[in-house]
Amino acid sequence: MNLQISGHHLEVTPAIREYVTAKLERVTRHFDHVIDVNVILSVEKLKQKAEVTVHVRGKDIFVEADDSDLYAAIDSLVDKLDRQVQKYKQKVQDHHRSDKVAARSLTAE
């Protein structure tokens, strides 16, 4: 997995980088076919914003979250991303199961 973390109007400190990396491990634990992850952290007046684009085989998943605290925005972002990745994983697994069921029914006939 290639991880790129960048800041817009914000310096990405080692503490923030470590925090984001630790949080994203949860996503890769649920779905290990992640190719690239691009994280953009930004500050807009009183709003801290976190965006992530996850490239998996056949799809790009984009999630954004904002909060008054950057760490809370990152937490919210990872929760949303985790739900979307699990939904995508379930969709892929269901698709492959339906192919196996169709193949079994053709061989049984």
Buried (B, 14 or more C-beta within 10 A) or exposed (E): BEBEBEBEEBEBEEEBBEBBEEBBEEBBEEBEEBEEBBBBBBEEEEEBBBBBBBBBEEEEBEBBBBBEEBBBBBBBBBBBBBEBBEEBBEEBEEEEEEEEEEEEEEEEE
